[in-house]
Amino acid sequence: LKLKDLWNESQAVLFDFDGVLADSEPFYRESWNQVLKSFGHSISPEDYWKHWSFLGEGLRGEILRSGLTVNDTEVLHRKQRSIYEAICQSGRIPLFPHARDALQAAMKKKPVAIASNTRRRLVEMIAANIPDLPVIVGGDGLRPKPAPDIFLRAAEVLGVHPSCCLVFEDAMKGIRAAG
């Protein structure tokens, strides 16, 4: 199928956020490297893109690949979330150049939602300069991608069957979630 056919057959559009609308992945890597610095460890850009962003292996995968000894991963997750939130508040995370235009053009034609593993209020912080933001379904309380929960919830909020949604996604974990 061509994109035009997919567009015409869809009833709603779901956009992933990180890596699709916002250039936030380098900042996630930065926040994790700040946390892992105390272990004398850092994540290379190549490893981050492949294992964290694309495949969604996260901290658990990094521990397995690197042999790090971590007693309490939840403590590391809390530290990372705090660092990342401060980065979001700083306004350093840019939207991709045509993200605003893509959202607004889609919203003129179909119901639209942003469906992200990132917590809703952080998406709102990063996207604050987009007028008339669409519905945002963040990862708050939902299983993260590759689980389908976020996309299912976004479709439900829009009142559209999930199979009728066109999904814009940049990572294998998100493609699996959308499948």
N, C-alpha and C positions, 0 to 999 in steps of 0.2 A: 504493500500500500504506500501511497505517497502521503506526505504530510498534509497536503490539501484534503485528501480523502479522509484521513484521520480527523482533521479539524471538522469537516462537514458532518461526520458521523458521531462526533462527541456532543454531549449535552452540557459538559462542564469542563473546566481546566484546573488542574492542580499543579502548582509550581513548588518544587523543592526550593529551599532558600539558600543554604550554604553551598557555594560553588555554582549555583544557577543564577540567582539574583544578586547575591552579595559575595564579595571576594574575601570571605571570612576564614577560609581554611588556613592561611598562613598565621592567623592570629590564634586559632585553636592550637596549632603546632607550637607557637610561641608560649602559650599558657602551659602546655604540657612540658615543654622544655624547662620552664621555670620550676615546675614541681619536681621533675626528674633530676635537676641539677644537684640536689642534695644526695643523690645516689651516684654522682659522678657519671651520669648518663645523659645523652641527648638523642633526639630523633632526627635523622637526616631528612632533608626535603623529599628525597626519593622514597625513603621508607614510609614517611608520613603519608604521601599521596597514595602509595600503593596499599599499605596495610591498614592505615587508620581511615583515610577519607574514602577510598574506592571500595575496599573490601569490608571495612567496618569492624576490624578486629580489635581496635582500641587498646586500652591498657593491658587487658588480659593477653592479647596477642603479643604485645611488646615484651611482657614479662617472659612468655614462653620463648620468644626468639632470642632475647638477650640474656636470659638466665638471671635476671634481677631477683633479689629476695625482698619481697614486700609482705609485711605482716598484716597490714590493714589497707586494702585497696580503697575502701570507702573514704578514709582520711585523705588519700591522694585525690580522689574525685572531688571532694569538698574544696580542697585547696585550689584545684584547677578551675572549678566553677567560679570561685571567688575572684581569681585572677582574670578569668575571661569576662566576667561581669564588669570588672573595672575597665577592661579594654573597651567593652561595648559602651560604657558610660563616657569614655574619653572621646568618642566620636571618630576614632581612627579607622574603623572598618568601612571601606567604601562599598557602595553598590556598583555593579557592573554598569558600563556606560549607557546601555539601552534598557536596563531593567525596568525603570519607571515607565518608559514608553511601551514595553512589551506588556506589562501589567495593565496599563490603562487601555491599550488596544484590545486586549482579550476581554476586559471587563465591559467594554461597549457591546460585545457580541454574545457573551455567555457568562454564567455564574463562575466565579473564580475563587480559589482559596490558595493560600500559602500553606503547605503541609511540611513541617520541618521537625527534625529531632530536637532542635534548639527550643528552649523554653519560649513561650509566646512573648513575654514581656521583653526578652532580649531581641527577638525579631523586631518588635515594635520600636525599640531603641535605635536599632541599626537603620530601620526603614522610616524613621520619623519624618523625613522630608518628602515622603511620597504622599501626595494628597489622596484622600479617599482610599485608604488601604483596603484591600479585600479582606475577607474572613481569614483569620490566622488560626491554624491548629498547630500548636507547638507540642513538644514531647512531654509536656507536663502530665505526669501520671499515666502515660501510655507507654507500652513497650516500644523501644526504638526500632527503627528500620535495621534489619530486614524483616522484622515482623510487620504485618500489613496494617496494624492498628491506627496509625496516624492517617494514612490515606483513607481507610474505612470511615474514620470519624469525620474527615473533611467532606467526603461524599455525603455522609449522613446529614451534616450541618447544611450542606447545599441542597439537600432533598433530591439527590440524584443517585441512581444505582451505581455502585463502584465500577461496573463494567462499561459504563457510559462516560467515564472520565478520561480525558487526555492528560497524561502526566508528563511533565518536563522534569527530568532527573539526570544527574551527572555521575552517579556512583552505582556500582553493582549492588550494594546493599539496598539502595532505593529502587533499583530496577526489580530486584527480587520482591520487595514490598509491594510494588505496583502490580506485579504479575498475578 
